[in-house]
Amino acid sequence: MLPSYIAHQDRGLPTMTIVTGEASQVRQPRTTRLDLLRQTWSSRADYLYVLPAIVVMLVVIAYPIYYTVELSLFKTPPGLQLKDKSFIGLNNYTTILMSNVFWRVTLNTVIWTLASTIIAFVLGFALALALHREFFGRGMLRAIFIIPWVISAVAASYIWKWIYHSDFGIIGVVLVQLGLVDRPPNFIDSVSTVLASLIVVNIWREFPFAMIMMMAGLQTVPEQLLRAAQVDGASAWQRFWHVTFPHLRGVSTVTVLLLAVANFNSFIIPWIMTGGGPSNASHIWITHIYELAFGRQRWGVASAYSVLLFVILMTLGYFYVRALSQGDQREPGA
Amino acid sequence: MNAKSGVSTLRRRRMDGWRWGGRIFLLFMLIYTAVPMVWMLLTSIKSGFAAMAFPPEWWPSEPTLASYRNLLDPENSVGRDFLRFFWNSLVVSTLTTILAVLVAVPAAYAFSRFRFPGRRFLFFSVLLRNMFPAVIFLVPLFILMRFLGLVNTHGSLVLTYLTFGLPLAIWLLKGFYDNIPVQLEQAARIDGATRLQAFVLIVMPLSVPGIIATAIYSFIGAWNEYIYAYTFLSKNEQLTLPVGVQRFFSENTTDFPGLMAASFMMSVPVVVLFLVLQKYFVRALTEGAVKH
């Protein structure tokens, strides 16, 4: 029914080309402004197809970005009466950079993002490799491993909150019964363990995503190459390192970036499980911004935070887009 | 001869090492993944008293479905609320899904097929949406919704949910369309079909797996969304499940069996949906995004 897919399977060495089609297109030399206008006008019907998507994006993204920048330069009263806001320049930004909480929260965010991303990726990748070979119960295992990613983060937070419970939590009880500790540890009520405990929950929810992506990627590694390497006497590790891994570089980059962005932006797990406490030990940027805005109603400072966040994300976004459009510059097989 | 067999034994032993390492790793991951879910289920069929026993009953001595009966009973207030939250979530998620497909399909098709100026810029700005967290947009969107009179309506949620589903949907679908040969449409055009007809009659049916994957993704995203719902809705009868459950259990902090039962019920629809349709999702990722 879909001959195109079969045809694509035999296309030799697949390169990581997510944005397709452009590579073959030859860029026209020197387009004048008039040409561009004419071209735009003649393809006006094409825009109708993308118009709904663009309108939604404009209303819900472009406008808020503009407004956030504006709010960050003003002092707005707690009730969000916009008429009474007063211009204070960059004061909100200096307030942020001078505060102690800022550095604490930034450190937390860095630890949270790096640890979650790296561990979730490694676990997901290893699982994808372990589940690549056919064996009894593989489909079943894969289904079980995917579930944490599908369920709501709110449900996951409550489940783990119950598991970490200081009196009846299952981990603490097991540790006590094994005689490792005298009384159940306070996983999420103690400053020293709270962040690590939340990262465990976050990884629990995210490794399945890495697994799915890497499983999809593994299917593009040509079987013949692996077999040829085996005939030539390459060990399992050598086959992985010299054949499999180079083929997965593109999909790995995208997966790591998507994970990093998702982790940088996570809110639900820390918000529901600890609300950022105890004493800011589990506050990350996003929860802190939320608390500043809707908890303490300091709209200006919260907006300034958002703008800083925006700048950081744009930098990350540059690499993200570059990774996605890699196939555009690279010739197939190069 | 001897040396050769020695090498192959060594290699076999190393292979076995890898295989055993893989098995132990799988077992570890299975425990990590499954224990929380099993514990949720076991707790949900205990009585409130049994859940607080020390040392805990691993297997409940008197299993009871009281928590589930409580949540699903329209007669009492807890059940009435829970069923309403459930219904609200269903309405919002379904509406979002339908709209996301309607918006993403033509956009992805245009990005795949047409060569209009600004195409790359628009495509990447759509993708960039993925980069930004809900919180950045929260304050201005709240003002916007207040301006549009949408605060405390499901419309505010559908509109915002659309935007976080769209980028990935467009990206996945575009990959799908890229893989459908243009010749099929050209043939249809020669036979007298308009461009729209060629799209609807030829391309759409071929991209059904991609559309299903898009729909699942949008539905799950909308079903699980918390932060906008938490901010835009304050009336009890409007709440969706994640917020409703949170609001409810912030008042009943010790009813863990009830909380676990609610978490389970909240997860069932999306888990079932995903497990039934996962092959489309994985295929869409493979065909549309990763492979070319």
Interface residues (C-beta under 8 A of the other chain):
Chain A: L2 S4 Y5 H8 P14 T15 M16 T17 I18 V19 T20 G21 E22 Q25 L36 Q39 T40 S43 D46 Y47 L48 Y49 V50 P52 A53 I54 V56 M57 V59 V60 I61 Y63 P64 I65 Y66 Y67 T68 L71 L80 L82 L123 A126 L127 L129 A130 L131 L141 A143 I144 F145 I146 I147 P148 V150 I151 S152 A153 V154 A155 A156 Y158 I159 W160 W162 I163 H165 D167 F168 I170 V173 Q177 W204 F207 I212 M213 M215 A216 G217 Q219 T220 S235 A236 W237 V251 L258 V261 F264 N265 F267 I268 I272 I286 I289 Y290 A293 F294 W299 A302 S303 S306 L309 F310 L313 M314 L316 G317 Y320 V321 L324 S325 G327
Chain B: R11 R14 M15 W18 G22 F25 L26 M29 L30 Y32 T33 A34 V35 P36 M37 W39 M40 T43 A51 M52 A53 F54 P55 P56 L102 V103 A104 P106 A107 Y109 A110 F111 S112 F114 R115 F116 P117 G118 R120 L122 F123 F124 S125 V126 L127 L128 R129 N130 M131 F132 P133 A134 V135 I136 F137 L138 V139 P140 L141 F142 I143 L144 L159 T160 L162 T163 L166 I170 W171 K174 G175 D178 N179 I180 P181 L206 I220 W223 N224 Y226 I227 T231 L241 P242 V245 Q246 F249 F256 L259 M260 S263 F264 M266 S267 V270 V271 F274 L275 Q278 F281 V282 L285 T286 E287 A289 V290 K291 H292
